[in-house]
Amino acid sequence: MSALALSVLLSFVSAVAYAGGAIVQERVAVSSPGEQYAPLRRPAWWAAVALNGLGGLLHVVALAYGPLSIVQPLGALTIVFALPMAALFVGRKAGATAWRGAIMATVGLAGLLSLVGASSAQSLDTGQRVAAALATAGAVTALMIAARAVHRHPAVRSMLLAVASGVAFGMSSVFTKTVAVDWTDGVSAGDVPSLAVIGVLATAGLLLSQASYRGAGLAAPLATLTVVNPVVAAAVGITMFGETFRYGTTGTALALSCGVVAAGGLILLTTERLAREQQEAAVAAGAPAEPVGPAEPVGDPVEKLLAQLEVPEDVRMPVPVPAPAAAGAEADPVYPLVSYAPFYGGPYVPVPTADRHRMRVKS
């Protein structure tokens, strides 16, 4: 097997591992609503951590055997694998809108990453690393505060936390690349702070991704995280590592178009989740799923008929009530009929059994 084929295979397995970890995280979030960040007592959560760690390890190995322009876009297949896996293993089916949004986000991301050109290995100096760490901490904190402010809207809250998770994971990749470049000249004690930042950002990304799945399903948070993570890393690579888009102005225009497609996919996923939340809220409140006509009156059939004819209350005549029969005597049945007085001059009266087929009008 060639090195390129091995890198592609490892990228596919990495995407499957990431998708499995995301599915397990989402199920843990559903079954542990009171522990949104780190349900440490749940073995399933640790299984999700292991799957995510395996996905990250395989991704790094794939980068060692294949070019970044191929391996990185293949990582976007995580959301494509996650939807059918969720339907197969946990019975969570995604709607047509979610599928369209996921595919748009994946295609846009893959196209964007494939247009990022490679550059010579560069590192960041101490000042740049401090600035990047502080900017990342500020952005993640702001997103967490915003998510807390909109806690009444789970879909919006989930998207904000997923963006924060993607930022943390993306910047973790940036610091990982920086340390990797430094290690080409040998390991030094000066890399310890960068390693600590990598650990903090990776842990924060994992916890924020766990929180983003609570009450928001699988597709929208996972697609957001899958898109934001490499986009942040690519943006830092372009601005701080001297990377550029391929094919000059044409490549830049294509990259912007791919970004618009990916953003449209995320919007579709968000609106799909918001619509589902509104439907679930309506069902929980007891509202009918579809508009229905006015309820039919219940009770006395005569009153029901009059209500349907919209006869005013003030012209309705009371229904006569027969007197109780004497002991041992057979009571004649009566037929309480009521007429509309202005048209017929008076109400109908009860008719004895012998004359049940005849009626007389009280003058």
The 8 nearest C-alpha neighbors of each residue, nearest first, counted from 0:
[[1, 4, 5, 2, 3, 6, 8, 7],
 [2, 0, 4, 3, 5, 6, 64, 65],
 [1, 3, 5, 64, 4, 6, 65, 0],
 [4, 2, 6, 65, 5, 1, 7, 64],
 [5, 3, 7, 1, 6, 2, 8, 0],
 [4, 6, 2, 8, 3, 7, 9, 1],
 [5, 7, 61, 9, 65, 3, 64, 4],
 [8, 6, 10, 4, 5, 9, 3, 11],
 [9, 7, 5, 11, 10, 6, 4, 12],
 [8, 10, 6, 12, 11, 7, 61, 57],
 [11, 9, 13, 7, 8, 12, 58, 61],
 [12, 10, 14, 8, 13, 9, 7, 15],
 [13, 11, 15, 9, 14, 10, 16, 8],
 [12, 14, 54, 10, 16, 11, 57, 15],
 [15, 13, 77, 17, 11, 12, 16, 74],
 [14, 16, 18, 12, 13, 17, 19, 80],
 [17, 15, 54, 13, 19, 50, 18, 14],
 [16, 18, 14, 20, 51, 54, 15, 19],
 [19, 17, 81, 15, 21, 77, 16, 20],
 [20, 18, 16, 22, 21, 17, 15, 23],
 [19, 21, 47, 50, 17, 23, 18, 22],
 [20, 22, 24, 18, 19, 23, 25, 17],
 [23, 21, 19, 25, 24, 20, 18, 26],
 [24, 22, 26, 20, 25, 21, 47, 27],
 [25, 23, 21, 27, 22, 26, 209, 47],
 [24, 26, 28, 212, 22, 27, 23, 217],
 [25, 27, 29, 23, 28, 24, 30, 22],
 [26, 28, 24, 30, 29, 25, 31, 23],
 [29, 27, 213, 25, 31, 26, 30, 32],
 [30, 28, 26, 27, 31, 32, 213, 25],
 [29, 31, 27, 28, 32, 26, 25, 33],
 [32, 30, 28, 33, 34, 29, 27, 35],
 [33, 31, 34, 28, 29, 30, 35, 213],
 [32, 34, 31, 35, 28, 38, 30, 36],
 [35, 33, 38, 32, 31, 36, 37, 28],
 [34, 36, 210, 33, 32, 37, 28, 213],
 [37, 35, 210, 206, 209, 34, 207, 38],
 [36, 38, 39, 206, 34, 35, 209, 44],
 [39, 37, 34, 40, 41, 36, 44, 35],
 [38, 40, 37, 41, 44, 45, 42, 34],
 [41, 39, 38, 42, 44, 37, 45, 43],
 [40, 42, 43, 44, 39, 38, 45, 27],
 [43, 41, 45, 44, 40, 46, 39, 47],
 [44, 42, 46, 41, 45, 47, 23, 27],
 [45, 43, 47, 46, 42, 41, 24, 48],
 [44, 46, 48, 42, 47, 43, 49, 41],
 [45, 47, 43, 49, 44, 48, 50, 42],
 [48, 46, 20, 44, 50, 45, 49, 23],
 [47, 49, 45, 51, 46, 50, 52, 44],
 [48, 50, 52, 46, 47, 51, 53, 45],
 [51, 49, 53, 20, 47, 16, 52, 48],
 [52, 50, 54, 48, 17, 53, 49, 20],
 [51, 53, 49, 55, 50, 54, 48, 56],
 [52, 54, 50, 56, 51, 55, 49, 57],
 [55, 53, 13, 51, 16, 57, 17, 52],
 [54, 56, 58, 52, 53, 57, 51, 59],
 [55, 57, 53, 59, 58, 54, 52, 60],
 [58, 56, 60, 54, 13, 59, 55, 9],
 [57, 59, 61, 55, 56, 60, 13, 10],
 [58, 60, 62, 56, 61, 57, 55, 63],
 [61, 59, 63, 57, 62, 58, 56, 64],
 [62, 60, 6, 58, 64, 63, 59, 9],
 [63, 61, 59, 65, 60, 64, 67, 66],
 [62, 64, 60, 61, 65, 59, 6, 66],
 [65, 63, 61, 6, 2, 62, 3, 60],
 [64, 66, 6, 62, 3, 63, 61, 70],
 [67, 65, 68, 69, 62, 70, 64, 63],
 [66, 68, 70, 69, 71, 62, 65, 117],
 [67, 69, 113, 66, 70, 71, 112, 72],
 [70, 68, 67, 66, 71, 72, 73, 113],
 [71, 69, 67, 73, 72, 68, 10, 62],
 [70, 72, 74, 73, 67, 69, 68, 112],
 [73, 71, 109, 74, 75, 112, 70, 69],
 [74, 72, 75, 70, 71, 76, 10, 69],
 [73, 75, 72, 76, 71, 14, 77, 10],
 [74, 76, 73, 77, 105, 72, 225, 109],
 [77, 75, 79, 74, 78, 73, 14, 80],
 [76, 78, 14, 18, 80, 75, 79, 81],
 [77, 79, 81, 80, 76, 222, 221, 82],
 [80, 78, 76, 77, 81, 82, 101, 102],
 [79, 81, 77, 78, 82, 83, 76, 84],
 [82, 80, 18, 78, 84, 79, 83, 85],
 [81, 83, 85, 84, 80, 79, 86, 78],
 [84, 82, 86, 85, 81, 80, 87, 79],
 [83, 85, 87, 81, 86, 82, 88, 80],
 [86, 84, 82, 89, 83, 91, 87, 88],
 [85, 87, 90, 91, 92, 83, 84, 88],
 [88, 86, 84, 85, 90, 83, 89, 91],
 [87, 89, 85, 86, 90, 84, 91, 83],
 [90, 88, 85, 91, 86, 87, 84, 22],
 [89, 91, 86, 87, 88, 92, 85, 84],
 [92, 90, 86, 85, 89, 93, 87, 88],
 [93, 91, 86, 90, 94, 85, 82, 83],
 [92, 94, 97, 91, 98, 82, 95, 86],
 [93, 95, 97, 96, 98, 92, 271, 99],
 [94, 96, 98, 97, 99, 93, 100, 271],
 [97, 95, 99, 98, 94, 100, 271, 267],
 [96, 98, 100, 268, 94, 95, 99, 93],
 [99, 97, 101, 95, 100, 96, 102, 94],
 [100, 98, 96, 102, 97, 101, 103, 95],
 [99, 101, 264, 267, 97, 103, 268, 98],
 [102, 100, 98, 104, 103, 99, 264, 97],
 [101, 103, 105, 99, 104, 100, 106, 98],
 [104, 102, 264, 100, 106, 105, 101, 261],
 [103, 105, 261, 264, 101, 107, 102, 106],
 [104, 106, 102, 108, 103, 107, 75, 109],
 [107, 105, 109, 103, 108, 104, 102, 110],
 [108, 106, 257, 261, 260, 110, 104, 105],
 [107, 109, 111, 105, 110, 106, 261, 104],
 [110, 108, 72, 106, 112, 111, 107, 105],
 [111, 109, 113, 107, 108, 112, 257, 106],
 [112, 110, 254, 108, 114, 257, 109, 113],
 [113, 111, 109, 114, 115, 110, 72, 108],
 [112, 114, 68, 110, 111, 115, 109, 72],
 [115, 113, 112, 245, 244, 111, 116, 250],
 [116, 114, 244, 112, 113, 243, 245, 117],
 [117, 115, 244, 245, 243, 242, 114, 118],
 [116, 118, 242, 115, 119, 243, 67, 68],
 [119, 117, 242, 120, 116, 241, 240, 243],
 [118, 120, 121, 117, 241, 242, 240, 122],
 [119, 121, 118, 180, 122, 240, 177, 176],
 [122, 120, 240, 119, 180, 123, 177, 118],
 [121, 123, 177, 180, 124, 181, 120, 240],
 [124, 122, 127, 128, 177, 125, 121, 239],
 [123, 125, 127, 126, 128, 122, 129, 177],
 [124, 126, 128, 127, 129, 123, 130, 189],
 [127, 125, 129, 128, 124, 130, 123, 131],
 [128, 126, 130, 124, 129, 125, 123, 131],
 [127, 129, 131, 125, 126, 130, 132, 123],
 [128, 130, 132, 126, 131, 127, 133, 125],
 [131, 129, 127, 133, 128, 132, 134, 126],
 [130, 132, 128, 134, 129, 133, 127, 135],
 [131, 133, 129, 135, 130, 134, 128, 136],
 [134, 132, 136, 130, 135, 131, 137, 129],
 [135, 133, 137, 131, 136, 132, 130, 138],
 [134, 136, 138, 132, 133, 137, 131, 139],
 [135, 137, 133, 139, 134, 138, 140, 132],
 [136, 138, 134, 140, 135, 139, 141, 133],
 [137, 139, 135, 141, 140, 136, 134, 142],
 [140, 138, 163, 142, 136, 141, 137, 135],
 [139, 141, 143, 137, 142, 138, 136, 144],
 [142, 140, 144, 138, 143, 139, 137, 145],
 [141, 143, 145, 139, 144, 140, 159, 163],
 [142, 144, 146, 140, 145, 141, 139, 147],
 [145, 143, 147, 141, 146, 142, 140, 148],
 [144, 146, 142, 148, 147, 143, 141, 149],
 [147, 145, 156, 143, 149, 144, 148, 159],
 [146, 148, 144, 150, 145, 149, 143, 156],
 [147, 149, 145, 146, 150, 144, 151, 156],
 [150, 148, 146, 151, 147, 152, 156, 145],
 [149, 151, 147, 152, 148, 156, 153, 146],
 [152, 150, 149, 153, 156, 148, 147, 155],
 [151, 153, 150, 154, 149, 155, 156, 273],
 [152, 154, 156, 155, 157, 214, 150, 215],
 [155, 153, 157, 215, 156, 152, 273, 272],
 [156, 154, 158, 157, 153, 152, 159, 149],
 [155, 157, 146, 153, 159, 154, 158, 150],
 [158, 156, 211, 154, 160, 155, 159, 153],
 [157, 159, 161, 155, 160, 156, 220, 162],
 [160, 158, 162, 156, 161, 157, 146, 142],
 [159, 161, 163, 157, 211, 162, 158, 207],
 [160, 162, 164, 158, 224, 163, 159, 220],
 [163, 161, 165, 159, 164, 160, 224, 158],
 [164, 162, 160, 139, 166, 161, 165, 142],
 [163, 165, 204, 161, 167, 207, 162, 166],
 [164, 166, 228, 224, 227, 162, 168, 167],
 [165, 167, 169, 163, 164, 168, 228, 170],
 [168, 166, 204, 164, 200, 170, 165, 169],
 [167, 169, 171, 165, 204, 166, 170, 201],
 [170, 168, 228, 232, 166, 172, 171, 231],
 [171, 169, 173, 172, 167, 168, 166, 232],
 [170, 172, 168, 197, 174, 169, 173, 200],
 [173, 171, 175, 169, 170, 174, 176, 168],
 [174, 172, 170, 176, 175, 171, 232, 177],
 [173, 175, 177, 171, 176, 172, 178, 197],
 [176, 174, 172, 178, 177, 173, 171, 179],
 [175, 177, 179, 173, 174, 178, 172, 180],
 [176, 178, 174, 122, 180, 175, 179, 173],
 [177, 179, 181, 175, 180, 176, 182, 174],
 [180, 178, 176, 182, 181, 177, 175, 183],
 [179, 181, 177, 178, 182, 183, 122, 176],
 [182, 180, 178, 179, 183, 184, 177, 122],
 [181, 183, 185, 186, 184, 179, 180, 178],
 [182, 184, 181, 180, 185, 179, 186, 178],
 [185, 183, 182, 181, 186, 180, 187, 179],
 [186, 184, 182, 183, 187, 181, 180, 179],
 [187, 185, 182, 184, 188, 181, 190, 183],
 [186, 188, 189, 190, 185, 182, 191, 181],
 [187, 189, 190, 191, 186, 192, 193, 185],
 [190, 188, 187, 191, 192, 193, 186, 125],
 [189, 191, 193, 188, 192, 187, 194, 178],
 [190, 192, 194, 193, 189, 188, 195, 187],
 [193, 191, 195, 194, 190, 196, 189, 188],
 [194, 192, 196, 190, 195, 191, 197, 174],
 [195, 193, 197, 191, 196, 192, 190, 198],
 [194, 196, 192, 198, 193, 197, 191, 199],
 [197, 195, 193, 199, 194, 198, 200, 192],
 [196, 198, 194, 171, 200, 195, 199, 201],
 [199, 197, 195, 201, 196, 200, 202, 194],
 [200, 198, 196, 202, 197, 201, 203, 195],
 [199, 201, 203, 167, 197, 202, 198, 171],
 [200, 202, 204, 198, 203, 199, 168, 197],
 [203, 201, 205, 199, 204, 200, 198, 206],
 [204, 202, 200, 206, 205, 201, 207, 199],
 [205, 203, 164, 201, 167, 207, 202, 168],
 [204, 206, 202, 208, 203, 207, 201, 209],
 [207, 205, 36, 209, 203, 208, 204, 37],
 [208, 206, 210, 164, 204, 209, 205, 160],
 [207, 209, 211, 205, 210, 206, 164, 161],
 [210, 208, 206, 207, 211, 212, 36, 24],
 [209, 211, 35, 36, 207, 208, 212, 213],
 [210, 212, 157, 208, 160, 209, 161, 213],
 [213, 211, 25, 215, 210, 209, 216, 28],
 [214, 212, 28, 215, 211, 210, 29, 35],
 [213, 215, 153, 216, 212, 29, 154, 28],
 [216, 214, 212, 154, 213, 153, 157, 217],
 [217, 215, 212, 214, 218, 25, 219, 213],
 [216, 218, 219, 220, 221, 25, 212, 215],
 [217, 219, 221, 220, 222, 216, 97, 82],
 [218, 220, 268, 222, 221, 217, 269, 223],
 [221, 219, 223, 161, 222, 218, 158, 217],
 [220, 222, 224, 218, 223, 219, 225, 217],
 [223, 221, 225, 219, 224, 220, 78, 218],
 [224, 222, 220, 226, 221, 225, 227, 161],
 [223, 225, 165, 221, 161, 227, 226, 222],
 [224, 226, 222, 223, 228, 227, 221, 75],
 [227, 225, 223, 224, 228, 222, 108, 229],
 [228, 226, 165, 230, 224, 229, 225, 231],
 [227, 229, 165, 169, 231, 230, 226, 168],
 [230, 228, 232, 231, 227, 169, 233, 226],
 [231, 229, 233, 227, 232, 228, 234, 226],
 [232, 230, 234, 169, 229, 233, 228, 227],
 [231, 233, 169, 229, 235, 230, 234, 173],
 [234, 232, 236, 230, 231, 235, 229, 237],
 [235, 233, 231, 237, 236, 232, 230, 238],
 [236, 234, 238, 232, 237, 233, 239, 231],
 [235, 237, 240, 233, 234, 239, 242, 238],
 [238, 236, 242, 234, 241, 235, 243, 240],
 [237, 239, 235, 236, 240, 241, 234, 242],
 [238, 240, 236, 235, 241, 237, 123, 242],
 [241, 239, 236, 242, 237, 121, 238, 235],
 [240, 242, 237, 239, 238, 236, 243, 118],
 [241, 243, 237, 118, 236, 240, 116, 117],
 [244, 242, 116, 237, 115, 245, 241, 117],
 [245, 243, 115, 116, 114, 250, 251, 247],
 [244, 246, 250, 116, 114, 247, 115, 243],
 [247, 245, 250, 249, 248, 244, 251, 114],
 [246, 248, 250, 249, 245, 251, 244, 243],
 [249, 247, 251, 250, 252, 246, 244, 245],
 [250, 248, 252, 251, 247, 246, 253, 245],
 [249, 251, 246, 253, 245, 247, 248, 252],
 [250, 252, 254, 248, 249, 253, 244, 255],
 [253, 251, 255, 249, 254, 250, 248, 256],
 [252, 254, 256, 250, 255, 251, 257, 249],
 [255, 253, 111, 251, 257, 256, 252, 250],
 [254, 256, 258, 252, 257, 253, 251, 259],
 [257, 255, 253, 259, 258, 254, 252, 260],
 [256, 258, 107, 254, 260, 255, 259, 111],
 [257, 259, 255, 261, 256, 260, 107, 262],
 [258, 260, 262, 256, 257, 261, 263, 255],
 [261, 259, 263, 257, 107, 258, 262, 103],
 [260, 262, 104, 107, 258, 264, 263, 259],
 [263, 261, 259, 265, 264, 260, 258, 266],
 [264, 262, 266, 260, 261, 265, 259, 267],
 [263, 265, 100, 104, 103, 261, 267, 262],
 [264, 266, 268, 262, 267, 263, 100, 269],
 [267, 265, 263, 269, 264, 268, 270, 262],
 [268, 266, 100, 264, 270, 265, 269, 271],
 [267, 269, 265, 219, 271, 97, 100, 266],
 [268, 270, 266, 272, 271, 267, 219, 265],
 [271, 269, 273, 267, 272, 268, 274, 266],
 [272, 270, 268, 274, 269, 273, 267, 96],
 [271, 273, 275, 269, 270, 274, 276, 154],
 [274, 272, 270, 276, 275, 271, 154, 269],
 [275, 273, 277, 271, 276, 272, 270, 278],
 [274, 276, 272, 278, 273, 277, 279, 271],
 [277, 275, 273, 279, 274, 278, 280, 272],
 [278, 276, 280, 274, 275, 279, 281, 273],
 [277, 279, 275, 281, 280, 276, 282, 274],
 [278, 280, 276, 282, 281, 277, 283, 275],
 [281, 279, 283, 277, 278, 282, 276, 284],
 [282, 280, 278, 284, 286, 279, 283, 277],
 [281, 283, 279, 285, 284, 280, 286, 278],
 [282, 284, 280, 285, 281, 279, 286, 278],
 [285, 283, 281, 282, 286, 280, 279, 287],
 [286, 284, 282, 283, 281, 287, 280, 288],
 [285, 287, 281, 282, 284, 288, 283, 289],
 [288, 286, 289, 285, 290, 282, 281, 291],
 [287, 289, 286, 282, 290, 281, 278, 285],
 [290, 288, 287, 291, 286, 292, 281, 278],
 [291, 289, 287, 288, 292, 286, 293, 294],
 [290, 292, 289, 293, 287, 294, 288, 286],
 [291, 293, 294, 290, 295, 289, 287, 296],
 [294, 292, 295, 291, 296, 290, 307, 306],
 [293, 295, 292, 296, 291, 297, 307, 303],
 [294, 296, 293, 297, 303, 307, 292, 306],
 [297, 295, 303, 294, 298, 306, 302, 307],
 [296, 298, 295, 303, 299, 300, 302, 294],
 [297, 299, 300, 296, 303, 302, 301, 295],
 [298, 300, 302, 301, 303, 297, 304, 296],
 [301, 299, 303, 302, 304, 298, 297, 305],
 [302, 300, 304, 303, 299, 305, 337, 336],
 [301, 303, 305, 299, 304, 300, 306, 298],
 [302, 304, 300, 306, 301, 305, 296, 299],
 [305, 303, 301, 307, 306, 302, 300, 308],
 [306, 304, 308, 302, 307, 310, 303, 309],
 [305, 307, 309, 303, 304, 308, 302, 310],
 [306, 308, 304, 305, 309, 303, 310, 296],
 [309, 307, 305, 306, 310, 304, 303, 311],
 [310, 308, 306, 307, 305, 311, 304, 312],
 [309, 311, 305, 308, 306, 312, 315, 314],
 [312, 310, 313, 314, 309, 315, 305, 306],
 [311, 313, 315, 314, 310, 316, 309, 305],
 [314, 312, 311, 315, 316, 310, 317, 340],
 [315, 313, 312, 311, 316, 340, 339, 310],
 [314, 316, 312, 313, 317, 339, 311, 310],
 [317, 315, 314, 337, 318, 346, 338, 340],
 [318, 316, 319, 315, 337, 320, 346, 335],
 [317, 319, 335, 320, 316, 337, 336, 301],
 [320, 318, 335, 317, 321, 349, 348, 336],
 [319, 321, 318, 322, 335, 333, 317, 349],
 [322, 320, 319, 323, 333, 349, 332, 324],
 [323, 321, 324, 320, 330, 325, 319, 331],
 [322, 324, 321, 325, 330, 326, 320, 328],
 [325, 323, 330, 322, 328, 326, 329, 327],
 [326, 324, 328, 327, 323, 330, 329, 322],
 [325, 327, 328, 324, 329, 323, 330, 322],
 [326, 328, 325, 329, 324, 330, 323, 331],
 [329, 327, 325, 326, 330, 324, 331, 323],
 [328, 330, 331, 327, 324, 325, 326, 332],
 [329, 331, 324, 328, 332, 323, 325, 333],
 [332, 330, 352, 351, 333, 329, 324, 353],
 [331, 333, 352, 330, 351, 334, 350, 321],
 [334, 332, 349, 350, 335, 351, 331, 352],
 [333, 335, 349, 336, 350, 332, 355, 348],
 [336, 334, 349, 318, 333, 319, 337, 348],
 [337, 335, 347, 334, 338, 318, 348, 349],
 [336, 338, 346, 347, 316, 318, 335, 339],
 [339, 337, 346, 340, 347, 336, 343, 345],
 [338, 340, 342, 341, 343, 315, 337, 314],
 [339, 341, 345, 344, 343, 342, 338, 346],
 [342, 340, 344, 343, 339, 345, 314, 338],
 [343, 341, 340, 339, 344, 345, 338, 346],
 [344, 342, 340, 345, 341, 339, 338, 346],
 [345, 343, 340, 341, 342, 362, 346, 361],
 [344, 346, 340, 343, 361, 347, 362, 360],
 [347, 345, 338, 337, 340, 348, 316, 361],
 [346, 348, 337, 360, 336, 338, 345, 361],
 [347, 349, 346, 350, 336, 360, 361, 335],
 [350, 348, 333, 334, 335, 351, 347, 319],
 [349, 351, 355, 333, 354, 348, 334, 358],
 [352, 350, 354, 353, 355, 331, 333, 349],
 [351, 353, 355, 354, 331, 332, 350, 333],
 [354, 352, 351, 355, 356, 350, 331, 357],
 [355, 353, 357, 356, 352, 351, 350, 358],
 [354, 356, 352, 357, 350, 353, 351, 358],
 [357, 355, 354, 358, 353, 350, 352, 351],
 [358, 356, 354, 355, 359, 350, 353, 351],
 [359, 357, 350, 356, 360, 355, 354, 347],
 [358, 360, 361, 357, 347, 348, 350, 362],
 [361, 359, 347, 362, 358, 345, 346, 348],
 [360, 362, 345, 359, 347, 346, 348, 344],
 [361, 360, 345, 344, 359, 346, 343, 347]]
